[in-house]
Amino acid sequence: MANQKLSLRLLVDTVANKVLFAEAGKDFVDFLFYMMLLPIGTVIELLKMKDGKVHVGGLSDLYKSIEAFSSDYIQPNVTKDTVLKPISSMLVAPPTTPVLKDALAVGTKRFYLCNSYPSSHHVSDAPGTPCPSCNSTLSREITYVAPKSSKGDTASSSGGYVKGVVTYMVMDNLEVKPMSAISVATLINKLHVKDVGSLVEKHVDVGFDEGMKILKVALESRAVLTTAFLENDCLP
């Protein structure tokens, strides 16, 4: 999948063969924040895009059983994709992080009013849904207009989640904090790094495949960056 790649600079302890932290920009941190919004069905779908199959305990088996589930038993106003690919039914705008922009691209979100509006004020994102007030169908299409960027908590269509004026420190366990010379020195001291000469920088690119590896490892381990980027490396 041809997504734009992000650049990360890792600080690696070659003695312990461990990533101490990554120096990251706004786009990568936005990706980490966005991971927290993903429904379970979407997580499994994304991991399948990378590997063709994925094992997440019983959730993988549940996912496969829903895939094979006969549509004859599904409610008429929903589809299996509502459960298996919920991101398309939940997002108003596609993710702004380049790592996922192509994989989770969705169209403009549309909503439907009752035909008897303004007598009824009910709205749905599923056309044809019966109106609770008059039992007419919600089929009068309206288009959602996302608000412009503000100081609120919601990411705008171009603003993402964190500010781009600073560099961020992402720990091996994905803990995120603003980066400073003091925070780096404090971390090195806290981790009891005795030989500063054993620390080396490693530059890596993060695209869809690497992002999915981070997501998968984060479900299994706290040593996320070490496992994702050093697992097959032979460091000096």
Secondary structure, DSSP 4 states (H G I P E B T S, - for coil): --PPPEEEEEEEETTTTEEEEEEE-HHHHHHHHHHTT--HHHHHHHHHHHHS----THHHHHHHHHHHS-GGGS-TT--THHHHSTHHHH-SS---SHHHHTTT-----EEEEETTTTS---EESSTTEEPTTT--EEEEEEE--PPPP-SSSS-BTTTBSS-SSS-EEEETT--EEE--HHHHHHHHHHTT---GGGEEEEEEEE-HHHHHHHHHHHTT-S-HHHHHHHTT----
